[in-house]
Amino acid sequence: MAIRSARWSTGLALCMAIGALGVGGVGAGMAYSAVARRAAPPAAVVATFDLERVFNSLEERTARQTEFKTYADSLQKELTDLEGKLKDEQSKVDALPEGPDKTKARAAFVEMRLNAEVKKKVAEALLEQRGGQTFVDLYRKINAGVATLAKQNNYTIVLSSDEKAVIPDGASSQDIQRVMQLRRLYYVAPGHDVTDDLITLLNNEFKAGGKPG
């Protein structure tokens, strides 16, 4: 009886193992079938553009530069006026005779000068922030414009061309290696370039919007 029981257990285990193998085989087959049925990627239709030329040709960039200059000039005027007040206050303090009044005036002048230094740093930070945000906004619009142009013309791949990148005369060995390592495109047939189309698209969108931002 013990021998029969052992044989029965062995047979049952063997059947379960074969069954599991069969289920696994079916699962693997289904997975392979799913991969095999996946649609092939579309044939590549490649377009390229000159990012630097696009950026420099944006009418919105020109408008925002004008706004930035106006803003920077207003901050600079405030700082210049404050500097003039500091000079006047310094002259007044220097003209006072030694005593409690001059000590008090000197303390007030020190506070005024510190506040002016803080205001100058705040102004510099504001300019840096605004300038950086302008670059981010324009980059995002270029990115969106590329996607729009690609969908309109059925481009499947759009690349920023770096074929015009050159190694400057007198460059260090590190700079030369950096240019060589970062360069991706060495030749692009002119027919792939859509720089002008992208510039036109982005400038038309800006005109339709009516204002930068």
Protein Blocks (a to p, Z undefined) as FASTA:
>chain_A
ZZmmmmmmmmmmmmmmmmmmmmmmmmmmmmmmmmmmpccddddddddddfklmmmmpmkl
mmmmmmmmmmmmmmmmmmmmmmmmmmmmmmmmmmpccdjklmmmmmmmmmmmmmmmmmmm
mmmmmmmmmmmmmmmmmmmmmmmmmmmmmmmnopabdcddfklpccdehiafklmmmmmm
mpmbfbdcfklpcklmmmmmmmmmmmmnopaZZ
